Amino acid sequence: MDVIDVDHPLVAHKIALLRDRDTPSPTFRDLVAELVTLLAYEATRTVRVEKNEIETPVARTEGVHLSEPRPLVVPILRAGLGMLEGMMRLMPSAEVGFVGMARNEETLEPVTYAERLPGDLSGRQCYVLDPMLATGGSLGGTVQFLVDRGADDITCICLLAAPEGIERMSELVDSLNVPTTLVVAAIDDHLDEHGYIIPGLGDAGDRLYGLAQ
């Protein structure tokens, strides 16, 4: 798995604001959208395009357009929804699907509780949105789900990632044999005993939707 840790001063600035516990939910949501657009610029460097001819006001020339089938953007419910606006700003013609993942408390394995995706993803590039890569359970389960549907190229976009989650994702991706890239704004230090990213930014879903304590 290729890992891209985006090194840009604006990315670092926005991450610092997101980490601040005093940043209110409306500002947090705006910052997430802005940050995801910056990350999406890096994440879509290998998006598939086809050549086409266009007419400028003065001449014909050659351009490119997104290939068919169009890229599929897949936010993981619920926090991934907060990243969707920023992604679609950059790639508004992409299609959007949804996946909901939860952990089975007996097996501790991720299970899909909701999905709205095409039945066949053969030949599709997929962009998965999940704010936090902590243990890797939800993100890994989603990647496995997409591969089972036929996806042949996957890019995961996260705000923060823990080394433990990256390691777990790498092990999974190695077994799937599907090109997979992880794009992150920052790689944090570690997970604590409760599975929270340290220093992190708290629960992204709660902070996006106004439920932070």
C-alpha positions as CSV (number, residue, x, y, z in Angstrom):
1,M,0.0,0.0,0.0
2,D,1.3,3.4,-1.0
3,V,1.0,6.0,1.8
4,I,1.0,9.7,1.0
5,D,1.4,12.0,4.0
6,V,0.6,15.4,2.4
7,D,3.2,17.9,3.4
8,H,1.8,21.4,2.8
9,P,1.6,24.4,5.1
10,L,-2.1,24.9,4.5
11,V,-2.8,21.3,5.4
12,A,-0.8,21.6,8.6
13,H,-2.6,24.8,9.5
14,K,-6.0,23.4,9.0
15,I,-5.1,20.2,11.0
16,A,-4.0,22.4,13.9
17,L,-7.3,24.2,13.9
18,L,-9.2,20.9,13.8
19,R,-7.2,19.5,16.7
20,D,-8.2,22.6,18.9
21,R,-10.9,21.5,21.3
22,D,-12.4,25.0,21.2
23,T,-13.1,24.9,17.4
24,P,-16.9,24.9,17.1
25,S,-18.8,22.4,15.0
26,P,-19.7,24.9,12.1
27,T,-16.1,25.9,11.8
28,F,-14.9,22.3,12.1
29,R,-17.2,21.2,9.2
30,D,-15.9,24.1,7.0
31,L,-12.3,23.2,7.8
32,V,-12.9,19.5,7.0
33,A,-14.4,20.4,3.6
34,E,-11.4,22.7,2.8
35,L,-8.9,20.1,4.0
36,V,-10.4,17.3,2.0
37,T,-10.3,19.3,-1.2
38,L,-6.6,19.8,-0.6
39,L,-6.1,16.1,0.0
40,A,-8.3,15.2,-2.9
41,Y,-5.9,17.1,-5.2
42,E,-3.2,14.6,-4.3
43,A,-5.5,11.6,-4.2
44,T,-6.7,12.1,-7.7
45,R,-3.3,12.4,-9.5
46,T,-3.8,9.0,-11.0
47,V,-7.6,9.3,-11.8
48,R,-8.3,7.7,-15.2
49,V,-8.9,10.1,-18.1
50,E,-9.4,9.8,-21.8
51,K,-8.4,12.2,-24.6
52,N,-11.0,14.2,-26.4
53,E,-11.1,17.1,-28.9
54,I,-12.5,20.4,-27.8
55,E,-13.2,23.7,-29.5
56,T,-11.7,26.8,-27.9
57,P,-12.9,30.3,-28.9
58,V,-10.1,30.4,-31.5
59,A,-9.1,26.8,-32.4
60,R,-9.6,23.0,-32.0
61,T,-7.3,21.3,-29.5
62,E,-6.9,18.1,-27.5
63,G,-8.1,17.8,-23.9
64,V,-9.0,15.1,-21.5
65,H,-12.2,14.0,-19.6
66,L,-12.8,11.5,-16.9
67,S,-13.0,7.9,-18.2
68,E,-16.1,5.7,-18.0
69,P,-17.1,4.2,-15.7
70,R,-16.8,7.4,-13.6
71,P,-14.9,7.3,-10.3
72,L,-16.9,6.3,-7.3
73,V,-16.7,8.2,-4.0
74,V,-17.6,6.2,-1.0
75,P,-17.9,7.9,2.4
76,I,-18.1,5.6,5.4
77,L,-21.1,6.4,7.6
78,R,-21.4,8.6,9.5
79,A,-18.3,10.7,9.9
80,G,-17.3,10.2,6.3
81,L,-20.3,12.2,5.2
82,G,-18.6,15.3,6.6
83,M,-15.8,14.8,4.0
84,L,-18.1,14.4,1.0
85,E,-18.6,18.1,0.2
86,G,-14.9,18.7,0.0
87,M,-14.3,15.8,-2.3
88,M,-17.2,16.7,-4.7
89,R,-15.9,20.2,-5.0
90,L,-12.9,18.9,-6.9
91,M,-14.6,16.0,-8.8
92,P,-18.3,16.9,-9.1
93,S,-19.0,14.5,-11.9
94,A,-18.0,11.4,-9.8
95,E,-20.7,9.1,-8.6
96,V,-21.3,8.6,-4.9
97,G,-22.0,5.4,-2.9
98,F,-22.3,4.8,0.8
99,V,-21.1,2.1,3.2
100,G,-21.9,1.8,6.9
101,M,-19.6,-0.3,9.0
102,A,-19.9,-1.5,12.6
103,R,-17.9,-3.8,14.8
104,N,-19.3,-7.1,15.9
105,E,-18.7,-7.1,19.7
106,E,-18.4,-10.9,19.8
107,T,-16.0,-11.4,16.9
108,L,-14.6,-7.9,16.9
109,E,-14.7,-8.0,13.1
110,P,-16.2,-5.2,11.0
111,V,-19.7,-5.9,9.6
112,T,-21.6,-4.0,6.9
113,Y,-24.9,-2.7,8.3
114,A,-25.8,-0.5,5.3
115,E,-24.6,0.0,1.7
116,R,-25.7,1.8,-1.4
117,L,-23.4,0.8,-4.2
118,P,-23.5,-0.6,-7.7
119,G,-23.7,-4.4,-7.6
120,D,-20.7,-4.7,-9.9
121,L,-17.6,-2.4,-9.4
122,S,-15.5,-4.1,-12.1
123,G,-13.1,-1.5,-13.6
124,R,-14.0,1.2,-11.1
125,Q,-11.7,3.5,-9.3
126,C,-13.0,4.1,-5.8
127,Y,-12.2,6.9,-3.3
128,V,-13.0,6.0,0.3
129,L,-13.6,8.8,2.8
130,D,-13.0,8.2,6.5
131,P,-11.7,10.9,8.8
132,M,-9.8,8.7,11.2
133,L,-7.7,5.6,10.5
134,A,-7.3,4.3,14.1
135,T,-7.4,0.5,14.3
136,G,-8.2,0.1,10.7
137,G,-11.3,-2.0,11.2
138,S,-13.9,0.1,9.4
139,L,-11.6,1.2,6.6
140,G,-10.2,-2.3,6.1
141,G,-13.7,-3.8,6.1
142,T,-14.9,-1.2,3.5
143,V,-11.9,-1.9,1.2
144,Q,-12.5,-5.6,1.5
145,F,-16.2,-5.0,0.6
146,L,-15.3,-2.9,-2.5
147,V,-12.8,-5.5,-3.7
148,D,-15.4,-8.2,-3.3
149,R,-17.6,-6.2,-5.6
150,G,-14.9,-6.0,-8.2
151,A,-13.1,-2.6,-7.6
152,D,-9.7,-2.7,-9.1
153,D,-8.1,0.5,-7.8
154,I,-8.8,2.1,-4.4
155,T,-7.7,5.3,-2.7
156,C,-8.5,6.0,0.9
157,I,-8.5,9.6,2.2
158,C,-8.2,10.2,5.9
159,L,-7.5,13.3,8.0
160,L,-5.5,11.5,10.6
161,A,-3.9,8.0,10.8
162,A,-2.3,6.0,13.6
163,P,0.7,3.8,12.8
164,E,-1.2,0.8,14.1
165,G,-4.0,1.4,11.6
166,I,-1.6,1.9,8.7
167,E,0.1,-1.4,9.6
168,R,-3.2,-3.3,9.6
169,M,-4.3,-1.8,6.4
170,S,-1.0,-2.7,4.7
171,E,-1.3,-6.3,5.8
172,L,-4.9,-6.4,4.4
173,V,-4.0,-4.7,1.1
174,D,-1.0,-7.1,0.6
175,S,-3.4,-10.0,0.7
176,L,-5.9,-8.4,-1.7
177,N,-3.6,-7.7,-4.6
178,V,-5.5,-4.6,-5.6
179,P,-3.6,-1.3,-6.0
180,T,-4.5,0.8,-2.9
181,T,-3.3,4.2,-1.8
182,L,-3.7,5.9,1.5
183,V,-3.7,9.8,1.5
184,V,-3.5,11.4,4.9
185,A,-3.1,14.9,6.3
186,A,-1.0,13.7,9.3
187,I,0.3,10.5,10.8
188,D,-0.1,10.7,14.6
189,D,1.9,9.0,17.4
190,H,-0.1,6.1,18.6
191,L,-3.4,4.7,19.8
192,D,-4.2,4.8,23.5
193,E,-5.7,1.9,25.5
194,H,-9.2,2.8,24.3
195,G,-8.2,2.9,20.6
196,Y,-8.2,6.7,20.3
197,I,-5.6,8.4,18.1
198,I,-3.1,10.4,20.1
199,P,-2.8,13.4,19.9
200,G,-5.7,13.1,17.5
201,L,-8.7,15.5,17.4
202,G,-11.3,13.7,19.3
203,D,-14.3,11.9,17.8
204,A,-14.6,13.3,14.3
205,G,-18.3,12.4,14.0
206,D,-19.3,14.1,17.2
207,R,-17.3,17.2,16.4
208,L,-18.8,17.4,12.9
209,Y,-22.4,17.1,14.1
210,G,-22.3,19.0,17.4
211,L,-22.2,16.2,19.9
212,A,-18.7,16.8,21.4
213,Q,-18.6,16.9,25.1
